[in-house]
Amino acid sequence: MYEPIRSKSVHSTMAGSTTDFPHRSRDEELDIQLAGHLAALLAVTDELHALEPGTGLDTAADRLAEQVARLRGGQAPVRLQVAAADPKPCPAALHRRAHKLAARALVVAASRADTAAAILTAERMDAHAAALEPRELASR
């Protein structure tokens, strides 16, 4: 039914255990993934802050930037000065996106046992869920 594999894997080498490409540990991969999720959450938080200044999002963005820098070995994330390009921006959609990003980050933070990042992402999930509740109820 299936044709057998006739060639060696491109990932193995002839020299035995030496390899030509770098390997990262599971922890390093999780750090990269968590930093990416937190950086994406930071971008959405900055966008929300541009639409809704003074709602505590500035403090949250600073805490997210701090965590991203920690995970990236001190390299600070790029912070955007967001100008709303959409004539009718939808804060509810941004809060939903931020909630989903925080949930993804929470899963990765929990799997790498990063308590600080897990607490921060859980707080952000709660804040975005609370921001959605009045709008979601009013639209029904």
C-alpha positions in Angstrom: 0.0 0.0 0.0 2.8 2.4 0.9 6.1 2.7 -0.8 9.0 2.1 1.7 11.4 5.0 2.4 14.5 4.4 0.3 16.7 7.3 1.3 18.1 8.5 4.6 16.5 11.4 6.4 17.7 14.9 5.5 18.0 15.5 9.2 20.5 12.9 9.9 24.2 13.2 9.2 26.8 10.7 8.0 29.2 11.7 10.9 26.9 10.2 13.6 25.9 12.6 16.4 27.4 15.8 15.0 25.0 18.1 13.3 25.3 21.0 10.9 22.4 23.0 12.2 21.8 24.5 15.7 19.3 22.9 18.0 17.3 24.7 20.7 16.0 23.1 23.8 12.4 22.8 24.6 12.7 25.7 27.1 14.3 28.0 24.5 11.5 27.2 22.0 8.9 27.9 24.6 10.6 31.2 25.5 10.5 32.2 21.9 6.9 31.2 21.5 5.8 33.0 24.7 7.7 36.1 23.8 5.9 36.1 20.4 2.5 35.8 22.0 3.2 38.5 24.5 4.6 40.8 21.8 1.4 40.3 19.8 -0.7 41.0 22.9 1.4 44.1 23.4 0.7 45.4 19.9 -3.1 44.9 20.4 -2.8 46.5 23.8 -1.0 49.6 22.3 -3.8 49.7 19.6 -6.5 49.6 22.3 -4.7 52.3 24.3 -4.7 54.6 21.3 -8.5 54.1 21.0 -9.2 54.2 24.8 -6.6 56.2 26.6 -6.6 56.3 30.4 -8.1 52.8 30.9 -5.0 51.3 32.6 -3.8 49.9 29.3 -0.6 51.9 29.5 0.5 50.1 32.7 -0.5 46.7 31.2 1.5 47.5 28.1 4.6 48.4 30.2 4.3 45.1 32.1 3.9 43.2 28.9 7.0 44.9 27.4 8.9 44.1 30.5 8.1 40.4 30.2 8.9 40.3 26.5 12.3 41.9 27.2 13.0 39.4 29.9 12.2 36.5 27.6 14.3 38.0 24.8 17.4 38.4 27.0 17.0 42.1 27.7 16.0 43.1 24.1 13.1 45.5 24.4 10.2 45.0 22.1 9.3 47.6 19.4 6.5 49.8 20.7 4.2 51.3 18.1 2.6 54.7 18.2 -0.7 53.6 16.7 -2.9 55.9 14.7 -6.3 54.3 13.9 -6.3 53.6 10.2 -9.8 52.2 10.2 -12.4 55.1 10.2 -14.6 53.1 12.5 -12.3 51.1 14.8 -14.0 48.3 16.8 -12.6 48.1 20.4 -14.7 45.0 21.0 -13.0 43.2 18.2 -9.6 44.3 19.6 -10.6 43.1 23.1 -11.6 39.7 21.7 -8.3 39.4 19.8 -6.4 40.4 23.0 -8.3 37.9 25.0 -7.4 35.1 22.6 -3.7 36.1 22.5 -3.6 36.3 26.3 -5.1 32.8 26.4 -2.5 31.4 24.1 0.3 33.1 26.1 -1.2 31.6 29.3 -1.0 28.1 27.9 2.6 28.5 27.0 3.5 30.2 30.2 1.9 27.4 32.2 3.7 24.8 30.2 7.1 26.4 30.9 6.1 27.1 34.5 6.6 30.9 34.2 4.6 32.2 37.1 5.1 35.9 36.3 3.9 35.6 32.7 1.0 33.3 33.7 -0.2 35.8 36.3 0.1 38.7 33.9 -1.7 36.9 31.0 -4.5 35.7 33.3 -5.0 39.3 34.5 -5.1 40.5 30.9 -7.7 37.8 30.0 -9.9 39.0 32.9 -9.5 42.6 32.0 -10.4 42.0 28.3 -13.3 39.8 29.3 -14.6 42.5 31.6 -14.3 45.1 28.9 -16.4 42.9 26.6 -19.2 42.1 29.0 -21.1 45.4 28.9 -20.8 45.7 25.1 -21.7 42.1 24.5 -24.8 42.4 26.8 -25.8 45.7 25.2 -25.8 44.3 21.7 -28.3 41.5 22.6 
